[in-house]
């Protein structure tokens, strides 16, 4: 399950250093990969906390989604996430 965030400073710095977008960076659009459910966590990753990079550990909405996936084994469509994008380029948004 790739997670993405437009507020992740570490991804932005890495992208600038390596001269290409990083997995999880959403500045040039959310990248989706066949066989994976991509989740945009930008709203759950405020820049004020850990430069937008700590959301996996301190965002209640991200932790709740991980719990739904790992413990309850709910499919992405049953976890209260918003589906975004056209067919073939769909991803999910944690609001």
C-alpha positions, 0 to 999 in steps of 0.5 A: 500500500503506497502512501503519498503526501504533498506535505512530506519535506523529506520526499521533496528534498530527495526528489530535488537531490535525485532530479526525479519524483519519489514514490509518495511525492504528489507534487507532479501528481499521485503515482498509482501502481497496478496491484497496489492501492495508493493512498494520498495522506496529504491532509493527514500530514501537516507540515507543522508535525515532523516536516510532514514525514511523521504522519504514519506514526502520529496521525489518528486517521492514518493509524485507523486506516492501517488498523482497518487494513492489518487487523480487520483486513478490510478492503480499501473500499470499505475503510471510509476513504474517498476514491479519486481519479479516472478508471486506471488511475484511481487512488484513495484519499484520507480526509 
